[in-house]
Amino acid sequence: MSEKKILEIKNLTVDLRNTNKQTQKIIHDISFELYEGECLGILGESGSGKSMSVKAILGLLNSNFIINGKAMFFGVDLLSQTNEKLRQYRGNKITMILQNPMTCFDPLYTMEKQIKETWMSHIRLSKHEMKDKAMDMLARMQLKDPEEILKKYPHQLSGGMLQRITIGLALSMEPDLIVADEPTTAIDAITQYEIMKEFEEIKKRKTAMIFISHDLSVVSQIADRIIVMNQGKIAEQGDLNHIMLHAKDSYTKQLVSSKRMVLEKYNAILQKGYKDDYTR
């Protein structure tokens, strides 16, 4: 892992202001770092604050949220930037891959038009060059018949195909940081396996990545370090070996234990199946 620091979060807190101007703390004083070529996994159940933390860092929360702390991206505090400046960072330096790829695309326009529009603000290419680039991107994402895909509308493609396109778009921007927020949740198990292979390829490119998930088995496939979040706080952090074998936090131990139980049950079913096949 490189010693070049990409991101440093210092004492991040997020408070939600309600209609009575009272505030409720959502994120409690969290801090972490991310280095070049590293994948940081953020693990937690729904409502644990994992996605909320990243949205706060990237300026994706509305004015009802009060954000304090520092989010140093190559030495620049993202929390002190204007909305316009943050949009530039999100387009050029930081890209996001979301849970439901269908929400990323407009149902009224073809994939070709939307891919080109994504690039127009960030990459200087002619229309012909953009078409060639789009074809090449789809091919690299192992999507068959890229010419036909470009003619289609989002609803004519599967969730797995759309997710591959969002990954391809993210990579095409050549960002310093990719944020993947539950990118495999809305797809079936076989497609999930294929998508995780794509993320493993991203790691080989030495692109820094934050991978958010509620699934320990998915995070363990890709993350160099793991942060476990619970009720807006960091409950535990360390590499996979530490999380699996040496965690001190009771919530983390419970997560690990429940995952082990599922794996053991799955393995037992497999072994029984093998025995049944052998005795037939």
C-alpha angles and dihedrals in degrees: 000000000000120000089221107115114222101175135012121186115197124192096328114190129176124194126187116220114209130204091274089056090248117137133224121196111236102169119035117210101299126179133183143144136226127201134202112282093010127124115212114197118209109199130188146116124271109294094021092118099248097125093034091058094054093043088054091052093050096045095249097132123093128241093274088077122078112208125194135173131051134292106189112195108183087335096310117115106231091194091064096050127104119251090252092053091047090053088055091051091048091051101043111019104023127036130186131215110198135208098249111040091191090071090057094065135062110239091214097064136061121252091248093057093047095046091050092047090052090056098041094079094047112026127052106221136135119249090256092050090049091053091051091046091050092050091049092047093052091047091051088052086057093244114153123228097015091181090061093043091056090057094052131090121236095257089057092063130070123249090251092053092048091049091052089051092052089050090048091050091049092052093045090063089059093222127187090226134029119196113199112191110196090319096172101042099093097048136076124264097258093050089044089058091051093047091051088055087057090053090051087056089052089056090055089059089062092238113154112241141188110204115194121196145142090218117089093195091056094046092047090058095060113016126098090191130016131211115198113206128198127173093347095309135101103251097180140349136189142095122311093267091055094046094047100040112015108032114139098190113096094218091054091048089053091051091050092045094051091049091050090051091053092048093047091049090048092049091048091054090049093050091048089051092052091050092049091050091048094051096048 
